[in-house]
Amino acid sequence: MMRLLLTILLPFLLPILIFLVYAVYQNRKNPDKPVMIPWGWLFVLGGALAGITIIAFELTNQSAKDVNYQPSRLIDGQIIPGTLTPKDEAHEIR
């Protein structure tokens, strides 16, 4: 849940939050001229920032590349849970 929050939701909402703080400041400074909020540009910028964050996170995350996932299986009526095992480089196909 925390990964979802930090890699998708926070980067998406960050431009909107920054602009809203700016708009509130400008409206208090000059109440006669309200600031128009460019929702479309803020959503595009937030989506781009979230996408860049996800790509950067996946490119720098080495933990998933160092292990093999053994899915759960059914043996003799018993469910054996999935496991993560270190990669054996001698048996790795290149």
C-alpha positions in Angstrom: 0.0 0.0 0.0 2.8 2.4 0.9 4.5 1.7 -2.5 1.3 2.5 -4.3 1.0 5.7 -2.4 4.6 6.8 -2.9 5.0 5.8 -6.6 1.6 6.6 -8.1 -0.6 8.7 -5.9 1.8 11.2 -4.5 3.6 12.1 -7.8 0.2 12.4 -9.5 -1.3 14.7 -6.9 1.9 16.8 -6.3 1.5 19.3 -9.2 -2.2 19.8 -8.2 -1.3 20.4 -4.6 1.5 22.8 -5.5 -0.8 24.8 -7.8 -3.6 24.9 -5.3 -1.3 26.4 -2.7 -0.2 28.9 -5.3 -3.8 29.7 -6.2 -4.9 30.2 -2.6 -1.9 32.5 -2.0 -2.6 34.6 -5.1 -6.4 34.8 -4.3 -5.5 36.1 -0.8 -3.0 38.5 -2.2 -5.3 39.9 -4.9 -9.0 38.8 -4.3 -10.3 40.9 -7.2 -8.5 38.7 -9.8 -9.1 35.0 -9.1 -6.7 32.4 -10.4 -8.1 30.0 -13.0 -7.0 26.4 -12.4 -5.8 24.5 -15.5 -7.1 21.1 -14.5 -6.2 19.5 -17.8 -2.6 20.5 -17.7 -2.3 19.5 -14.0 -3.7 16.0 -14.7 -1.3 15.6 -17.7 1.7 16.8 -15.6 0.7 14.6 -12.7 0.3 11.6 -15.0 3.7 12.2 -16.6 5.3 12.6 -13.2 3.8 9.4 -11.9 4.9 7.6 -15.1 8.4 8.9 -14.7 8.5 7.8 -11.1 7.3 4.3 -11.9 9.8 3.9 -14.7 12.7 5.2 -12.5 11.6 2.9 -9.6 11.5 -0.1 -11.8 14.9 0.6 -13.5 16.6 1.1 -10.1 14.9 -1.8 -8.3 17.4 -4.7 -8.2 15.6 -6.9 -5.7 13.2 -8.4 -8.3 16.0 -9.2 -10.7 18.0 -11.3 -8.1 15.4 -13.8 -7.3 13.1 -16.4 -8.9 9.5 -16.7 -7.9 8.3 -20.3 -7.4 4.5 -20.1 -7.6 2.2 -21.8 -5.1 1.4 -25.4 -6.0 -0.8 -28.3 -4.9 1.0 -31.4 -3.9 -0.8 -34.4 -2.4 -3.8 -32.2 -1.5 -1.6 -29.7 0.4 -1.1 -26.2 -0.9 2.5 -25.2 -0.8 2.8 -21.4 -0.8 4.9 -19.5 -3.3 8.5 -18.8 -2.5 11.3 -16.5 -3.6 14.6 -18.2 -4.2 18.0 -16.7 -5.2 18.9 -17.1 -8.9 21.3 -19.8 -9.6 23.5 -18.2 -12.3 25.0 -21.6 -13.3 21.6 -22.8 -14.5 20.5 -19.5 -16.0 19.8 -19.6 -19.7 21.4 -16.8 -21.6 
